[in-house]
Amino acid sequence: MTAREEERALVAQVEGHLLLAATRAEGRRAAARLADRLGWLTDSQRADLEGHFESEYLELTRSSWRRTAERGEQLRREYESRYRLLRGRLLACFLLVCALLTAAALLTLSG
């Protein structure tokens, strides 16, 4: 692995940790808002509810990220396939034009 690839991997890892920390904080805030609406909860019930809510929130977010990544990979494969097809067609047209120009030049020189 080159130094540049290692840097990119490290940056991706740091971004992942920051994203996860932000999502956890977001889940805690959402859990606290829900628990605030349920004023009759005891402190232990509140803590339990907030913990479960935060875990579920994080799992739902991970699932959403996973689906997004899978869809992105699927789109990347589709676009790469279309790009290869287009590149092949463009090369074939270029070769055809070159052949036609060569034939025209040979006809002009022989005539």
N, C-alpha and C positions, 0 to 999 in steps of 0.2 A: 504494500500500500504506500502510495507516495505521500509526501508531506501535505500536499494540497487536499488529497482525499481524506487524510486523517483530520485535517482542519474542518473540512465539510462534515465529517462524521461527528466530530466534537460539537460543532455548532448545532447540528440536527439533534443531538442528544440533549444539549442545554435547552434548546427550544422546546423539546418534548417535556422536559422537567418543568419548565416555566408554564407551559400550557396545562399540564396536569395540576400544578399548584393553583393556577388561576381557576381551573374547573372545580377543584376541591373547595376553594373559598366561595365560589359561586354556589355550590351545593350546600355549604354550611349556611350561607345567607338565606337561601330559599328554605332550608329546613327551619331556621330560626323564625322566618316570617310565618310559616305554617304553624309552628308551635305557639307563636304569639296569638294566633287566632283561637287556639284551644286553651284558654286561660285556666281551665279546671284541671289541667295536668299537674301532677306532682313534679318535683325537680328530677327525680329518677326517671319518671315516665317521659318527661320532656327530653332528657339526655338520650334515652333509649330511642325515642321517635326521631330525634335529630340525627343520631348515628345511622339508623336504618335508612332514613331519607337520603342522607349524604351518600351512603353506599349505593343505593339504587340510582341516584342521580348520576354518580360517576360511571356505573355500569351502563346506563342508557347512553351516556355521552360517548363512552368507548365503543359501544355498538354502532352508534352513528358515525364515528370516525372510521371504523372498520368498513362500513358500507360505502362511505365516501371514497376511501382509498381503493376499494375493490372496483368501484365504478370508474375512478380515474385510471386505474390500470387497464380496464376493459376499453375505455376510450382511447388510451395511448396505443393499444394493440390495433384497434380499428384504424386509427389515423396513420400509423406506420404502414399498415397493409395497403391503404389507399395511396399513400405517398410512394411506396415501391411500385405499385401499378402505374401511377402517373409518370414516374421517372422512367419506367420501361417504355411506355408509350412515347414519351418525349424523345428518348434515345432512338426508337424505331423511326419516328418522323425525321429526326436529324439525319440518320443514315440514309433514309429514302431521298431527302433533299440533296444530300451529298452525291448520291448515285445519279440522280437526275441531272445535277449540274455537271458532273463528270461526263455523262453521256452527251449532254448538249455541247460541252466543250470539245469532245472527240468528234462529234458530227460537224461542228463548225471547222475544225482543223482539217478534217478529211475532205471537206467539200469545197 
